[in-house]
Amino acid sequence: VEFPNSAIFLYIHGRLERLKGQQQEAIRRFNACLDVQADWVQLQHLCCYELGWTYFALGEWGRSRAYWARLREESQWSKAFYTYMIGICLLYDGDT
């Protein structure tokens, strides 16, 4: 691989790791992607989305909720979906 630390490579590698069930490695890759690429907001949001689902799958409700909350504040996609995910995390975490 010519550019193993590029933002796109880190994102795709993180996605593949998550799909293979390697959650901790996926988290590491997505966080590295967030660190490498601060200017590409859409890629930041993709990483946050993946981190939200990864932490959700691990049952780490507070961490998952933090990414959904960030997306609800920053993204123009679906504030209703992000709010729904925040609500689910609160429900499972017992914070309701």
Secondary structure as the mmCIF struct_conf table of DSSP 4:
data_model
#
loop_
_struct_conf.conf_type_id
_struct_conf.id
_struct_conf.beg_label_comp_id
_struct_conf.beg_label_asym_id
_struct_conf.beg_label_seq_id
_struct_conf.end_label_comp_id
_struct_conf.end_label_asym_id
_struct_conf.end_label_seq_id
TURN_TY1_P TURN_TY1_P1 PRO A 4 ASN A 5
BEND BEND1 SER A 6 SER A 6
HELX_RH_AL_P HELX_RH_AL_P1 ALA A 7 LEU A 19
TURN_TY1_P TURN_TY1_P2 LYS A 20 GLY A 21
HELX_RH_AL_P HELX_RH_AL_P2 GLN A 23 VAL A 36
BEND BEND2 ALA A 38 ASP A 39
HELX_RH_AL_P HELX_RH_AL_P3 VAL A 41 LEU A 58
TURN_TY1_P TURN_TY1_P3 GLY A 59 GLY A 59
HELX_RH_AL_P HELX_RH_AL_P4 TRP A 61 GLU A 74
BEND BEND3 GLN A 76 TRP A 77
HELX_RH_AL_P HELX_RH_AL_P5 LYS A 79 ASP A 93
TURN_TY1_P TURN_TY1_P4 GLY A 94 GLY A 94
#
